[in-house]
Amino acid sequence: MIVRFAPAASNEVYAIAQHYAAIDRKLGYRILDNLADISALLIAHPRLGVPVSNDCRRVNMLQFSYAVYYRIDEVEKVIWIVSVTHQRRRPGSWQHRVQEEPARYATAA
């Protein structure tokens, strides 16, 4: 399995890292490191996250108040990160992305 970020999730990660880097450069790197750790964990244990909807699962970041929402594409052997969302802001803002087909992520990436 490999981990890929849907374009919207990539944009979210970039904005989050920029936000924390503006506070302290080390924080920007720390959140990216945390996401890399979660990606490695998901490769080893794809079903680790809590099911939250049809094909979507959630893993909470340990050091930051963000949740990583992802889908597993068993055929392509890809874990698609569909959203990285703050746990207390805009709840449910990621849900419309779950309906999108993984093929759309690949063509948009």
C-alpha contacts under 8 A as a table, 3 or more apart, distances in Angstrom:
res1	aa1	res2	aa2	distance
1	M	43	I	5.75
1	M	77	K	4.73
1	M	78	V	5.36
1	M	79	I	6.86
2	I	43	I	6.40
2	I	77	K	6.63
2	I	78	V	5.03
2	I	79	I	6.07
3	V	39	S	6.33
3	V	42	L	7.96
3	V	43	I	7.08
3	V	78	V	5.78
3	V	79	I	4.69
3	V	80	W	6.02
3	V	81	I	7.18
4	R	78	V	6.82
4	R	79	I	6.18
4	R	80	W	5.06
4	R	81	I	6.14
5	F	8	A	7.94
5	F	9	A	5.80
5	F	10	S	5.72
5	F	80	W	5.66
5	F	81	I	4.69
5	F	82	V	6.46
6	A	9	A	5.23
6	A	10	S	6.26
6	A	80	W	6.45
6	A	81	I	5.98
6	A	82	V	5.33
6	A	83	S	7.67
6	A	105	Y	5.21
6	A	106	A	7.65
6	A	108	A	7.88
6	A	109	A	6.79
7	P	10	S	5.05
7	P	11	N	6.32
7	P	105	Y	6.78
7	P	108	A	6.61
7	P	109	A	5.76
8	A	11	N	5.10
8	A	12	E	6.30
8	A	82	V	7.18
8	A	83	S	7.01
9	A	12	E	4.95
9	A	13	V	6.18
9	A	81	I	6.56
9	A	82	V	5.47
9	A	83	S	4.55
9	A	84	V	5.97
10	S	13	V	5.14
10	S	14	Y	6.19
11	N	14	Y	5.13
11	N	15	A	6.22
12	E	15	A	5.16
12	E	16	I	6.07
12	E	83	S	7.29
12	E	84	V	6.32
12	E	85	T	7.63
13	V	16	I	5.08
13	V	17	A	6.02
13	V	84	V	6.63
14	Y	17	A	5.24
14	Y	18	Q	6.10
15	A	18	Q	5.09
15	A	19	H	6.09
16	I	19	H	5.07
16	I	20	Y	6.34
16	I	28	G	7.85
17	A	20	Y	5.29
17	A	21	A	5.92
17	A	27	L	7.81
17	A	28	G	4.62
17	A	29	Y	7.26
17	A	31	I	6.60
17	A	32	L	6.88
18	Q	21	A	5.01
18	Q	22	A	6.10
18	Q	28	G	6.45
19	H	22	A	5.33
19	H	23	I	6.83
19	H	28	G	7.43
20	Y	23	I	5.15
20	Y	24	D	6.18
20	Y	25	R	7.07
20	Y	27	L	5.39
20	Y	28	G	4.79
20	Y	31	I	7.99
21	A	24	D	4.88
21	A	25	R	4.10
21	A	26	K	6.67
21	A	27	L	5.70
21	A	28	G	4.10
21	A	29	Y	7.40
22	A	25	R	6.49
22	A	28	G	7.82
23	I	27	L	7.42
24	D	27	L	5.36
24	D	28	G	6.90
25	R	28	G	5.31
25	R	29	Y	6.74
26	K	29	Y	5.18
26	K	30	R	6.05
27	L	30	R	4.83
27	L	31	I	6.23
28	G	31	I	5.58
28	G	32	L	6.60
29	Y	32	L	5.16
29	Y	33	D	6.10
30	R	33	D	4.98
30	R	34	N	6.09
31	I	34	N	4.93
31	I	35	L	6.28
31	I	63	Q	7.97
31	I	64	F	7.37
32	L	35	L	5.07
32	L	36	A	6.23
33	D	36	A	4.99
33	D	37	D	6.21
34	N	37	D	5.06
34	N	38	I	6.28
34	N	61	M	7.18
34	N	62	L	7.98
34	N	63	Q	7.64
35	L	38	I	5.01
35	L	39	S	6.11
35	L	61	M	7.74
36	A	39	S	5.01
36	A	40	A	6.27
37	D	40	A	5.18
37	D	41	L	6.18
38	I	41	L	4.96
38	I	42	L	6.09
38	I	61	M	7.68
39	S	42	L	5.10
39	S	43	I	6.27
40	A	43	I	5.14
40	A	44	A	6.43
41	L	44	A	5.19
41	L	45	H	5.94
41	L	46	P	7.67
42	L	45	H	4.83
42	L	46	P	4.53
42	L	47	R	7.41
42	L	48	L	6.78
42	L	79	I	7.75
43	I	46	P	5.65
43	I	79	I	7.68
45	H	48	L	5.47
46	P	49	G	7.50
46	P	72	I	7.29
46	P	79	I	7.47
47	R	50	V	7.84
47	R	57	R	7.82
48	L	59	V	7.58
49	G	57	R	5.16
49	G	58	R	4.84
49	G	59	V	4.83
50	V	57	R	5.18
50	V	58	R	5.14
50	V	59	V	6.64
51	P	54	N	7.88
51	P	55	D	7.58
51	P	56	C	6.00
51	P	57	R	4.25
51	P	58	R	6.42
52	V	56	C	5.82
52	V	57	R	5.36
52	V	58	R	6.57
53	S	56	C	5.22
53	S	57	R	7.08
54	N	98	V	7.90
55	D	71	R	5.80
55	D	72	I	7.34
55	D	98	V	7.30
56	C	69	Y	6.55
56	C	70	Y	5.51
56	C	71	R	4.85
56	C	72	I	7.74
56	C	98	V	6.57
57	R	69	Y	5.62
57	R	70	Y	5.41
57	R	71	R	6.39
58	R	67	A	6.42
58	R	68	V	5.54
58	R	69	Y	4.55
58	R	70	Y	6.44
59	V	67	A	5.70
59	V	68	V	5.21
59	V	69	Y	6.65
60	N	65	S	7.54
60	N	66	Y	6.12
60	N	67	A	4.30
60	N	68	V	6.12
61	M	64	F	5.59
61	M	65	S	6.52
61	M	66	Y	5.59
61	M	67	A	5.83
61	M	68	V	7.22
62	L	65	S	7.57
65	S	86	H	5.76
65	S	87	Q	5.71
65	S	88	R	7.79
66	Y	84	V	6.41
66	Y	85	T	5.32
66	Y	86	H	4.22
66	Y	87	Q	5.22
67	A	83	S	7.99
67	A	84	V	5.65
67	A	85	T	5.40
67	A	86	H	6.26
67	A	87	Q	6.01
68	V	81	I	6.94
68	V	82	V	7.83
68	V	83	S	5.93
68	V	84	V	4.60
68	V	85	T	6.66
69	Y	81	I	5.94
69	Y	82	V	5.70
69	Y	83	S	5.16
69	Y	84	V	6.34
69	Y	85	T	7.98
69	Y	94	W	7.82
70	Y	79	I	6.64
70	Y	80	W	5.36
70	Y	81	I	4.29
70	Y	82	V	5.27
70	Y	83	S	7.02
71	R	79	I	5.78
71	R	80	W	5.15
71	R	81	I	6.60
71	R	82	V	7.15
71	R	98	V	7.77
72	I	77	K	7.52
72	I	78	V	6.11
72	I	79	I	4.59
72	I	80	W	6.23
73	D	76	E	5.63
73	D	77	K	5.61
73	D	78	V	5.14
73	D	79	I	6.10
73	D	80	W	7.37
73	D	102	P	7.45
74	E	77	K	4.88
74	E	78	V	6.81
75	V	78	V	7.95
80	W	102	P	7.43
81	I	84	V	7.63
82	V	94	W	7.39
82	V	97	R	6.52
82	V	98	V	7.20
83	S	94	W	5.91
83	S	97	R	7.98
85	T	89	R	7.67
85	T	94	W	7.44
86	H	89	R	5.47
86	H	90	R	7.58
87	Q	91	P	6.95
88	R	91	P	6.54
90	R	93	S	5.59
91	P	94	W	7.83
92	G	95	Q	5.40
93	S	96	H	7.15
94	W	97	R	5.70
94	W	98	V	7.35
95	Q	98	V	5.54
95	Q	99	Q	7.65
96	H	99	Q	5.87
96	H	100	E	7.49
97	R	100	E	5.35
98	V	101	E	7.83
100	E	104	R	6.82
100	E	105	Y	7.98
101	E	104	R	5.46
101	E	105	Y	7.14
102	P	105	Y	5.12
102	P	106	A	6.58
103	A	106	A	5.15
103	A	107	T	6.36
104	R	107	T	5.25
104	R	108	A	6.09
105	Y	108	A	5.18
105	Y	109	A	5.99
106	A	109	A	5.23
